[in-house]
Amino acid sequence: MRVFNSMFSWYIRQRIPHIKRYTDYPLQVQHILFQELIKISTNTKWGKKYGYSDIRTAEDFSQAVPISQYKDIYPYISRMMHGESNVLWPGKVTWFSKSSGTTTGKSKFIPVTDASLKHCHLRGGHDVMAAWYANNNAHLFEGKNLIMGGCYAPFEPHPKTLIGDVSAIMINNMPGYVKFFHTPDVETALMDNFEEKIERMAKIASKEKVTTIAGVPTWVLVLFRRILEITGKEHMHEVWPNFQVYMHGGVHFEPYREQFLQLFPDKNVGYINIYNASEGFFAAQLENTALEGEMTLFVDNGVYYEFLPAEEWHKEQPKTIKLEEVELNKNYAIVISTNAGLWRYMPGDTVAFTSISPFKIKITGRVRHFINAFGEEVVIENTDKAIAKTCIQTASKITEYTVAPIFLSTKSKGGHEWLIEFEKAPDSLPKFAQLLDKNLQAINSDYEAKRYKNMALSLPLIHQLPAGTFHNWLRSKGRYGGQSKVPRLANERKYLEEILSFSNK
């Protein structure tokens, strides 16, 4: 394994010049990529409809092709899932990523073409590995790698079509040499019963020499707790003494950081933030010195980017800006055109740029997941930071949370209502609420202004939910495990009231 690790180290470092090229010359790389995407899709049904043969520039593209959301492209995706060729991308598409998102409505099915699988999702993983080996004394392939993935299954009307979590698609299609270093076995990793999978994974992985793990923090913690129960160990370093790096994504890591630091007390363990969504592998932390949540934008991964300023989000004909026009520390919704056949598509994520040379971003939330009932403009990044700091101050640990507004009435002021599930509850919930409020005010000046002397907003109302509530709620929705996530924020009360009612029952 040491010999293979040395060979892999040499091999993966060959990617470094390519990374340097697209970080040094991102605009040129994006221009070339844009031309290639348009050219290769000219004769698809979508390309013919929108006159791709006449598109020469980004301006031509934005004038000819409307910004689309899932409901706009679903009829095309449905045709592809039923076996039709040359619809959004040349040829037939076999794989579709089931985007569970945050439990909103029906699942989305995102095409994963051969091009997007190889030159986006898997290439993104290679770039993350290359950067880690270049920056560290890495020995990831002296042990086993573990990915907390989902599952896939045939699409019943057309069984040659396969649908599943993007993590499951990547596990199934990873190179053979990587599968050799993967634990558990692929059959276990792709089980559809998540509770049985956790049990089998825990029993298998607890006996392996694991150096790397990737997955959503909430589900990784479930696995860790079961492994510690099985082994009787106090922390994960007693189970995996050679563990080196955890790659996380899906939700903000900050609320869970302290728990991971306790599970892995060795300060040499690395934490890599990745942004690999069903729609594409968009960004990752490539430098050890990156700011909290900061990731390098992947501009050579088969994704052409546009950005929608916040003031354009809810307009009927919103106008995007190009990569070279973005400004630091402003919220943008990303608009993508990809080698998966997504054209001027809005995944719904919002980002802010922390650097423009090279281009680096941080995820700030979702277009629909925010609270602005009173002009406070609270986004997920704000609440994650505030609750993380409050947990440190009160020696508590959270499992999940969600927040919604309390609307003004003739009898009461407005405010924010929090549902929180603790792994370790604070000694005083009222003190926790006061500190959380104070920390959120320090982070968000608009919230601070609305909280001034309780004039517009009252102190947050916090409910402590019983252990397992959020996971049981997800299970009741058929979204337990994999990449399923609890909605953190909403500008209405649907999710909060549903979860609270579920908890009371």
Backbone torsions as a table, in degrees:
resi	resn	phi	psi	omega
1	MET	NA	-35.6	177.4
2	ARG	-64.9	-39.3	178.5
3	VAL	-63.9	-45.7	179.8
4	PHE	-63.1	-40.3	179.6
5	ASN	-60.5	-39.3	177.7
6	SER	-65.8	-41.4	178.3
7	MET	-64.9	-43.1	-179.7
8	PHE	-65.7	-38.0	178.5
9	SER	-58.4	-45.1	178.5
10	TRP	-64.6	-44.9	-176.7
11	TYR	-63.4	-48.1	-173.5
12	ILE	-71.2	-27.4	179.1
13	ARG	-68.1	-16.5	178.4
14	GLN	-66.5	-14.5	179.1
15	ARG	-80.7	-17.6	-175.0
16	ILE	-57.0	-45.4	177.8
17	PRO	-58.1	-33.7	178.8
18	HIS	-69.4	-40.6	177.6
19	ILE	-62.3	-43.5	179.5
20	LYS	-62.6	-36.9	-179.7
21	ARG	-62.6	-47.9	-175.4
22	TYR	-80.4	-18.2	173.1
23	THR	-82.7	-29.6	178.3
24	ASP	-80.9	-32.9	-175.9
25	TYR	-129.3	57.5	-173.3
26	PRO	-65.5	-36.8	-176.8
27	LEU	-69.6	-40.4	177.5
28	GLN	-64.9	-41.5	179.6
29	VAL	-64.1	-43.0	178.6
30	GLN	-63.9	-38.4	179.5
31	HIS	-62.8	-46.4	179.4
32	ILE	-62.9	-43.3	179.7
33	LEU	-62.2	-42.4	178.7
34	PHE	-58.0	-46.9	179.8
35	GLN	-61.1	-39.1	-179.5
36	GLU	-67.6	-42.6	-179.8
37	LEU	-61.4	-44.6	-179.5
38	ILE	-65.0	-45.7	-177.4
39	LYS	-60.9	-45.8	-174.7
40	ILE	-71.9	-19.3	-176.0
41	SER	-106.4	7.5	-175.8
42	THR	-58.0	-38.3	-174.9
43	ASN	-97.3	10.4	172.0
44	THR	-76.1	166.0	-180.0
45	LYS	-63.0	-38.5	176.7
46	TRP	-66.3	-44.7	-179.0
47	GLY	-61.5	-38.7	178.1
48	LYS	-69.9	-38.5	-178.9
49	LYS	-62.0	-39.6	-174.9
50	TYR	-104.5	16.6	171.1
51	GLY	62.5	47.9	-179.1
52	TYR	-62.6	-25.9	-179.4
53	SER	-65.3	-20.4	-179.2
54	ASP	-101.8	-1.8	-178.1
55	ILE	-84.5	124.5	-179.9
56	ARG	-117.5	-30.8	-173.6
57	THR	-128.9	168.2	176.3
58	ALA	-62.8	-32.7	178.1
59	GLU	-66.9	-42.4	175.2
60	ASP	-57.1	-43.5	-176.9
61	PHE	-62.1	-48.5	-176.7
62	SER	-67.8	-27.3	178.4
63	GLN	-80.0	-31.5	-175.3
64	ALA	-86.8	-33.5	-171.9
65	VAL	-113.5	125.0	179.7
66	PRO	-76.1	155.4	171.1
67	ILE	-67.5	135.8	-175.0
68	SER	-122.7	149.3	168.7
69	GLN	-113.0	177.8	-171.4
70	TYR	-59.0	-40.1	-178.7
71	LYS	-62.0	-25.2	-178.9
72	ASP	-76.9	-34.4	-176.2
73	ILE	-103.0	-4.0	-178.1
74	TYR	-57.3	-41.5	179.2
75	PRO	-56.8	-35.3	177.8
76	TYR	-71.8	-41.8	179.9
77	ILE	-64.5	-39.2	178.5
78	SER	-60.1	-41.2	178.1
79	ARG	-63.1	-39.5	178.6
80	MET	-65.9	-40.6	-179.6
81	MET	-65.8	-25.8	177.8
82	HIS	-90.2	10.1	170.4
83	GLY	101.3	2.0	-179.0
84	GLU	-73.1	141.5	-177.8
85	SER	-96.4	159.9	169.7
86	ASN	54.7	45.1	-179.1
87	VAL	-92.7	-73.6	176.8
88	LEU	-99.5	-20.9	-178.6
89	TRP	-146.1	149.7	-177.6
90	PRO	-58.2	141.2	176.5
91	GLY	81.6	-174.8	177.8
92	LYS	-90.0	151.3	177.8
93	VAL	-116.6	125.5	-177.3
94	THR	-92.1	-40.7	-172.7
95	TRP	-98.7	139.2	174.3
96	PHE	-135.2	128.4	179.5
97	SER	-82.8	126.2	178.2
98	LYS	-86.4	106.4	-175.6
99	SER	-89.6	101.1	-178.6
100	SER	-75.4	-24.4	176.0
101	GLY	55.2	-123.1	-176.4
102	THR	-123.8	34.8	176.2
103	THR	75.7	15.8	179.8
104	THR	-81.1	116.2	172.3
105	GLY	55.9	-146.3	-179.8
106	LYS	-77.0	160.2	177.7
107	SER	-69.4	152.8	172.2
108	LYS	-99.8	146.3	178.1
109	PHE	-118.2	111.1	-174.9
110	ILE	-103.4	125.4	179.9
111	PRO	-62.0	137.8	173.3
112	VAL	-120.7	94.2	-179.3
113	THR	-74.7	167.8	175.1
114	ASP	-59.1	-37.9	-179.4
115	ALA	-65.9	-44.2	-178.4
116	SER	-71.3	-34.1	177.6
117	LEU	-64.1	-48.3	-176.1
118	LYS	-78.4	-45.8	-170.8
119	HIS	-99.8	4.6	175.8
120	CYS	-126.7	-71.2	-174.9
121	HIS	-63.7	-53.6	-177.3
122	LEU	-72.1	-36.2	177.8
123	ARG	-63.9	-39.5	177.1
124	GLY	-58.5	-43.0	176.8
125	GLY	-62.2	-39.4	177.8
126	HIS	-62.7	-41.2	-179.0
127	ASP	-65.9	-38.0	177.0
128	VAL	-62.8	-45.8	178.8
129	MET	-62.5	-43.7	-178.7
130	ALA	-59.8	-45.4	-179.6
131	ALA	-65.1	-39.0	179.7
132	TRP	-65.2	-42.8	179.2
133	TYR	-68.3	-32.9	179.5
134	ALA	-71.8	-30.2	-173.8
135	ASN	-99.7	-8.5	-172.5
136	ASN	-141.0	163.0	171.1
137	ASN	-82.1	78.8	-168.3
138	ALA	-85.5	142.9	175.6
139	HIS	-139.6	40.8	-175.9
140	LEU	-60.9	-33.6	-176.9
141	PHE	-98.4	23.6	165.1
142	GLU	-95.6	0.3	177.2
143	GLY	-145.7	-159.8	-176.9
144	LYS	-102.6	150.2	176.2
145	ASN	-107.5	140.3	-177.4
146	LEU	-126.0	130.8	176.4
147	ILE	-118.8	124.9	175.2
148	MET	-82.1	94.6	-175.2
149	GLY	-111.1	-177.9	178.7
150	GLY	-101.2	-134.4	-179.2
151	CYS	-147.4	173.1	174.0
152	TYR	-140.8	162.6	-178.3
153	ALA	-155.4	160.1	176.6
154	PRO	-66.0	149.1	174.9
155	PHE	-83.6	115.8	-167.0
156	GLU	-55.3	-44.7	179.7
157	PRO	-66.2	-23.5	-178.8
158	HIS	-144.3	85.2	-170.0
159	PRO	-62.1	-13.5	175.5
160	LYS	-74.6	-16.7	174.8
161	THR	-86.5	134.1	-178.1
162	LEU	-117.7	133.9	-178.4
163	ILE	-125.5	144.0	179.4
164	GLY	178.3	176.8	176.0
165	ASP	-60.8	147.6	179.4
166	VAL	-61.3	-32.5	177.6
167	SER	-62.7	-39.8	178.8
168	ALA	-67.5	-38.7	178.3
169	ILE	-63.5	-41.0	179.0
170	MET	-67.0	-41.0	178.3
171	ILE	-61.8	-45.0	-178.1
172	ASN	-65.2	-30.5	-174.5
173	ASN	-107.5	11.1	178.6
174	MET	-67.7	150.3	179.7
175	PRO	-56.1	152.4	-176.8
176	GLY	-58.0	-39.7	-178.3
177	TYR	-67.1	-28.6	177.6
178	VAL	-74.0	-39.0	177.9
179	LYS	-59.1	-33.7	179.6
180	PHE	-61.5	-31.4	-178.4
181	PHE	-100.4	15.3	-177.2
182	HIS	-101.6	140.3	172.5
183	THR	-133.8	143.7	-2.4
184	PRO	-77.0	-168.1	176.6
185	ASP	-60.9	155.1	-175.1
186	VAL	-58.9	-36.9	179.2
187	GLU	-59.3	-44.5	178.8
188	THR	-68.3	-43.6	-177.1
189	ALA	-60.2	-26.1	-175.5
190	LEU	-107.0	14.2	177.4
191	MET	-59.7	144.4	-178.6
192	ASP	-88.3	-24.2	176.3
193	ASN	-83.8	105.2	-170.0
194	PHE	-67.9	-35.8	-179.6
195	GLU	-66.5	-42.8	176.3
196	GLU	-65.7	-37.2	179.5
197	LYS	-63.6	-45.3	178.5
198	ILE	-56.8	-44.3	-178.7
199	GLU	-62.9	-46.3	-179.9
200	ARG	-68.2	-40.5	178.6
201	MET	-61.7	-43.2	-179.0
202	ALA	-62.3	-44.1	-178.5
203	LYS	-66.5	-39.1	-179.2
204	ILE	-74.7	-51.1	-174.1
205	ALA	-67.2	-27.7	-179.9
206	SER	-65.9	-17.7	-179.7
207	LYS	-102.3	-1.4	-177.2
208	GLU	-98.4	165.9	174.5
209	LYS	-97.5	86.4	-174.4
210	VAL	-90.0	130.8	178.8
211	THR	-111.9	-20.1	-175.1
212	THR	-142.1	143.7	171.9
213	ILE	-140.7	146.4	178.3
214	ALA	-134.9	138.8	177.7
215	GLY	161.9	175.0	178.3
216	VAL	-71.7	130.7	-174.1
217	PRO	-52.1	-42.2	-176.3
218	THR	-59.4	-42.1	-178.0
219	TRP	-80.1	-32.0	175.7
220	VAL	-62.6	-39.5	178.5
221	LEU	-64.6	-35.6	175.6
222	VAL	-59.9	-44.1	178.6
223	LEU	-64.1	-45.0	-178.9
224	PHE	-60.6	-43.5	-179.1
225	ARG	-61.5	-40.0	-179.9
226	ARG	-68.9	-39.2	177.9
227	ILE	-61.9	-42.0	179.4
228	LEU	-66.6	-34.1	175.8
229	GLU	-65.1	-42.6	-178.1
230	ILE	-67.8	-42.7	-173.2
231	THR	-88.4	-21.0	-176.4
232	GLY	74.7	13.0	-179.8
233	LYS	-82.3	161.6	-179.1
234	GLU	-88.0	-34.3	178.0
235	HIS	-145.9	168.5	-170.8
236	MET	-71.5	-22.2	178.1
237	HIS	-68.7	-22.0	173.8
238	GLU	-73.5	-24.0	177.7
239	VAL	-87.3	-45.9	-178.2
240	TRP	-123.1	82.1	-176.0
241	PRO	-65.5	-20.5	-178.3
242	ASN	-102.5	14.7	-179.8
243	PHE	-61.9	138.0	-173.4
244	GLN	-121.7	-39.5	-171.9
245	VAL	-150.9	142.5	174.2
246	TYR	-117.7	123.3	177.8
247	MET	-102.2	119.1	-172.1
248	HIS	-123.6	151.3	177.3
249	GLY	-168.0	-177.6	178.4
250	GLY	94.8	-46.3	174.7
251	VAL	-138.3	163.2	177.7
252	HIS	-63.8	139.3	-175.0
253	PHE	-83.2	-23.1	-169.3
254	GLU	-55.1	-43.1	-179.8
255	PRO	-63.4	-16.2	-176.0
256	TYR	-109.6	-2.7	-173.3
257	ARG	-57.4	-48.0	-176.8
258	GLU	-61.4	-35.9	178.3
259	GLN	-65.2	-40.3	178.9
260	PHE	-69.2	-36.6	178.4
261	LEU	-64.5	-32.2	176.3
262	GLN	-76.2	-34.5	178.1
263	LEU	-72.1	-32.3	178.7
264	PHE	-125.1	82.0	-176.0
265	PRO	-68.3	-15.5	177.3
266	ASP	-67.7	121.0	-176.3
267	LYS	-70.8	-9.2	-179.5
268	ASN	-82.2	-7.8	178.1
269	VAL	-68.3	135.2	-179.8
270	GLY	-101.8	152.5	178.2
271	TYR	-127.4	119.2	-176.4
272	ILE	-112.7	122.0	178.0
273	ASN	-84.6	123.8	179.4
274	ILE	-123.8	153.7	-179.1
275	TYR	-126.5	77.1	179.5
276	ASN	-113.9	98.9	-178.4
277	ALA	-97.6	173.5	176.4
278	SER	-58.2	-31.9	-175.9
279	GLU	-81.7	-15.7	-179.5
280	GLY	160.5	163.9	175.4
281	PHE	-94.0	102.0	-168.0
282	PHE	-92.9	-32.3	-172.3
283	ALA	-166.2	164.3	175.6
284	ALA	-163.4	159.4	175.2
285	GLN	-77.5	113.5	-177.5
286	LEU	-105.6	-5.3	-178.1
287	GLU	-126.5	139.6	178.0
288	ASN	-64.1	-25.8	-175.7
289	THR	-92.5	9.3	-178.4
290	ALA	-61.1	148.1	175.7
291	LEU	-65.7	163.9	-179.5
292	GLU	-57.4	121.0	178.3
293	GLY	78.7	1.0	-175.4
294	GLU	-82.6	134.1	-178.3
295	MET	-135.7	145.2	175.1
296	THR	-75.8	130.3	179.3
297	LEU	-74.1	127.5	178.2
298	PHE	-84.5	103.1	-177.3
299	VAL	-97.9	1.7	-178.7
300	ASP	-121.8	30.2	-175.4
301	ASN	-111.6	26.9	179.8
302	GLY	78.5	17.3	-179.0
303	VAL	-124.7	121.6	173.7
304	TYR	-98.0	128.5	-171.8
305	TYR	-104.9	140.6	162.3
306	GLU	-129.4	164.8	-176.2
307	PHE	-135.9	137.8	-176.1
308	LEU	-109.4	112.0	178.4
309	PRO	-61.2	153.7	-175.6
310	ALA	-55.9	-35.7	-177.5
311	GLU	-70.1	-10.0	-179.3
312	GLU	-101.5	-8.0	-168.7
313	TRP	-56.8	-39.3	-171.8
314	HIS	-110.7	18.4	176.1
315	LYS	-82.9	153.3	179.6
316	GLU	-68.0	-36.1	178.5
317	GLN	-126.6	75.4	-176.2
318	PRO	-69.4	150.1	180.0
319	LYS	-112.8	128.2	179.8
320	THR	-90.7	166.3	170.3
321	ILE	-120.5	159.4	-179.8
322	LYS	-87.1	168.5	-177.1
323	LEU	-56.2	-39.5	-177.3
324	GLU	-71.7	-8.4	-177.8
325	GLU	-101.7	-3.4	-175.5
326	VAL	-69.7	155.4	178.0
327	GLU	-119.1	157.0	-179.7
328	LEU	-69.3	143.9	168.5
329	ASN	61.8	26.6	173.2
330	LYS	-110.8	144.6	179.7
331	ASN	-80.1	128.1	176.3
332	TYR	-129.4	142.7	165.9
333	ALA	-87.4	134.0	-179.0
334	ILE	-82.8	143.4	176.5
335	VAL	-125.3	125.5	-170.4
336	ILE	-124.7	148.8	168.3
337	SER	-128.3	125.9	-165.2
338	THR	-135.4	167.9	175.4
339	ASN	-78.2	13.0	168.9
340	ALA	-100.5	-0.4	179.1
341	GLY	88.3	22.0	173.8
342	LEU	-95.4	126.2	-173.2
343	TRP	-121.6	117.6	-177.9
344	ARG	47.8	49.2	-173.9
345	TYR	-97.5	138.4	177.9
346	MET	-101.6	106.5	176.5
347	PRO	-67.8	-23.6	179.3
348	GLY	106.2	-7.6	180.0
349	ASP	-81.1	150.0	174.3
350	THR	-117.2	143.3	-177.5
351	VAL	-135.7	162.7	171.2
352	ALA	-132.2	144.7	-179.9
353	PHE	-87.2	129.7	176.1
354	THR	-99.5	-15.5	179.1
355	SER	-156.1	147.4	175.9
356	ILE	-118.7	2.8	175.7
357	SER	-150.4	84.7	2.3
358	PRO	-79.2	174.3	-179.9
359	PHE	-76.7	119.7	177.4
360	LYS	-130.8	143.6	-176.5
361	ILE	-129.4	165.7	165.6
362	LYS	-133.8	146.4	178.6
363	ILE	-79.9	129.4	-178.7
364	THR	-107.5	-15.1	178.2
365	GLY	153.9	-148.5	179.5
366	ARG	-127.8	151.2	-179.4
367	VAL	-57.4	-37.4	-177.6
368	ARG	-98.5	-4.0	-176.7
369	HIS	-111.5	89.5	178.7
370	PHE	-159.2	171.1	172.1
371	ILE	-126.7	120.4	178.5
372	ASN	-143.5	42.2	-177.7
373	ALA	-71.3	-21.8	-176.3
374	PHE	-130.7	17.4	-178.0
375	GLY	83.6	15.6	-177.2
376	GLU	-83.6	-20.7	173.6
377	GLU	51.6	52.6	179.1
378	VAL	-87.9	128.4	178.0
379	VAL	-116.1	169.7	-174.6
380	ILE	-59.4	-38.5	179.5
381	GLU	-56.8	-38.6	179.3
382	ASN	-64.1	-50.9	-175.6
383	THR	-69.0	-36.1	177.5
384	ASP	-61.9	-44.9	179.7
385	LYS	-65.9	-42.4	-177.7
386	ALA	-65.4	-43.2	-177.3
387	ILE	-73.5	-31.9	176.7
388	ALA	-63.5	-45.7	179.4
389	LYS	-65.3	-39.2	-179.7
390	THR	-65.3	-37.7	178.1
391	CYS	-63.6	-40.1	177.3
392	ILE	-63.5	-43.5	-177.4
393	GLN	-66.8	-27.9	-175.8
394	THR	-110.1	7.4	-179.9
395	ALA	54.8	38.7	179.2
396	SER	-114.3	168.5	178.9
397	LYS	-136.5	135.7	178.1
398	ILE	-103.3	155.0	171.8
399	THR	-103.1	-51.8	179.5
400	GLU	-150.7	164.2	172.7
401	TYR	-158.0	160.7	170.7
402	THR	-147.5	153.1	-175.4
403	VAL	-136.1	143.3	176.0
404	ALA	-146.8	160.5	-180.0
405	PRO	-76.6	150.5	164.9
406	ILE	-101.1	114.1	-172.8
407	PHE	-78.2	152.5	179.3
408	LEU	-61.2	145.0	174.0
409	SER	-140.3	176.2	179.8
410	THR	-69.2	-17.6	-176.1
411	LYS	-107.6	-15.0	-174.9
412	SER	-147.4	158.8	175.5
413	LYS	-81.8	170.2	176.4
414	GLY	-81.3	175.8	179.0
415	GLY	177.2	-169.3	176.9
416	HIS	-119.3	136.3	179.1
417	GLU	-112.2	128.3	-176.7
418	TRP	-113.4	134.7	167.2
419	LEU	-109.1	119.7	-176.2
420	ILE	-128.1	133.5	172.0
421	GLU	-109.0	122.7	-177.0
422	PHE	-101.3	141.9	164.4
423	GLU	-80.5	-39.0	173.7
424	LYS	-133.2	112.3	-174.9
425	ALA	-77.1	151.6	175.5
426	PRO	-70.8	159.4	178.1
427	ASP	-65.4	-34.3	-178.2
428	SER	-133.1	115.0	178.9
429	LEU	-68.1	-39.6	175.9
430	PRO	-59.7	-39.8	177.8
431	LYS	-66.3	-39.3	177.3
432	PHE	-59.0	-43.9	-179.0
433	ALA	-63.3	-41.0	-179.7
434	GLN	-65.9	-42.7	179.2
435	LEU	-68.0	-40.4	178.5
436	LEU	-60.7	-44.5	178.1
437	ASP	-60.7	-46.0	-179.7
438	LYS	-62.8	-42.9	-178.7
439	ASN	-68.1	-37.7	179.0
440	LEU	-68.4	-36.1	176.0
441	GLN	-63.6	-38.9	-179.8
442	ALA	-66.8	-27.2	-177.3
443	ILE	-88.2	-37.6	-172.2
444	ASN	-124.0	109.4	-176.5
445	SER	-68.5	-29.7	177.9
446	ASP	-67.6	-41.1	176.5
447	TYR	-64.5	-41.3	179.4
448	GLU	-59.2	-42.8	-179.1
449	ALA	-64.2	-39.5	-179.3
450	LYS	-73.6	-20.3	179.3
451	ARG	-89.7	-6.1	-175.3
452	TYR	-56.4	116.1	179.1
453	LYS	53.1	29.5	177.5
454	ASN	59.1	23.7	-173.2
455	MET	-70.2	-43.8	-178.5
456	ALA	-107.9	-38.7	-178.2
457	LEU	-123.3	138.9	174.8
458	SER	-89.4	172.5	175.9
459	LEU	-57.7	140.5	-179.2
460	PRO	-54.9	141.3	175.0
461	LEU	-96.7	122.6	-174.8
462	ILE	-118.1	131.5	172.6
463	HIS	-111.1	129.1	173.3
464	GLN	-91.4	118.6	-178.0
465	LEU	-93.0	152.2	178.0
466	PRO	-62.9	152.5	179.2
467	ALA	-56.1	135.4	176.9
468	GLY	89.2	-2.9	-175.6
469	THR	-59.8	-50.8	-175.7
470	PHE	-64.8	-42.3	179.8
471	HIS	-66.5	-38.5	177.5
472	ASN	-66.8	-35.6	176.4
473	TRP	-64.9	-44.1	176.4
474	LEU	-60.2	-39.9	179.1
475	ARG	-62.5	-40.1	-180.0
476	SER	-65.6	-22.9	178.2
477	LYS	-91.9	1.5	-177.4
478	GLY	72.8	28.0	-175.3
479	ARG	-130.6	39.4	-177.8
480	TYR	-87.0	125.8	175.1
481	GLY	90.9	-174.1	179.1
482	GLY	62.5	-123.1	-177.1
483	GLN	-107.4	11.7	-178.7
484	SER	-66.2	140.4	-175.7
485	LYS	-135.1	149.8	175.3
486	VAL	-82.4	134.9	177.2
487	PRO	-66.6	120.8	-177.7
488	ARG	-71.8	-49.9	-175.9
489	LEU	-128.1	148.8	172.2
490	ALA	-148.4	145.3	-179.7
491	ASN	-88.1	7.6	172.9
492	GLU	-139.1	178.9	-167.0
493	ARG	-106.5	11.1	-174.7
494	LYS	-57.3	-55.5	-175.7
495	TYR	-65.8	-44.9	-177.2
496	LEU	-60.1	-46.4	-178.1
497	GLU	-68.1	-34.6	178.1
498	GLU	-65.9	-45.4	179.9
499	ILE	-68.0	-40.5	179.4
500	LEU	-64.8	-41.4	176.5
501	SER	-64.0	-42.0	177.9
502	PHE	-60.7	-42.0	179.9
503	SER	-65.2	-41.8	-179.5
504	ASN	-65.9	-32.6	177.5
505	LYS	-70.5	NA	NA
